[in-house]
């Protein structure tokens, strides 16, 4: 069974919570909580909300708390919140 990946590109803006059962890659602006098995954000992403994920790779702006087993913060990331 192949892993499914949802992609939100930089021209997307979402107001509300996102729940993805598998992998989410985003460069979008999100105003709400994000829950995914695996989350990867890129330099243009801007998330205002909490993140709950098994593995997280952060590359954009995050304002919120992050709960994850494994967190990778890239040099392009700006994180304002509590890491768990």
Rosetta blueprint (number, residue, H / E / L):
1 X L
2 X L
3 X L
4 X L
5 X E
6 X E
7 X E
8 X E
9 X L
10 X L
11 X L
12 X L
13 X E
14 X E
15 X E
16 X L
17 X L
18 X E
19 X E
20 X E
21 X E
22 X E
23 X E
24 X E
25 X E
26 X E
27 X L
28 X L
29 X E
30 X E
31 X E
32 X L
33 X L
34 X E
35 X E
36 X E
37 X E
38 X E
39 X E
40 X E
41 X E
42 X L
43 X L
44 X L
45 X L
46 X E
47 X E
48 X E
49 X L
50 X L
51 X E
52 X E
53 X E
54 X E
55 X E
56 X E
57 X E
58 X E
59 X L
60 X L
61 X E
62 X E
63 X E
64 X L
65 X L
66 X E
67 X E
68 X E
69 X E
70 X E
71 X E
72 X E
73 X E
74 X L
75 X L
76 X L
77 X L
78 X E
79 X E
80 X E
81 X L
82 X L
83 X E
84 X L
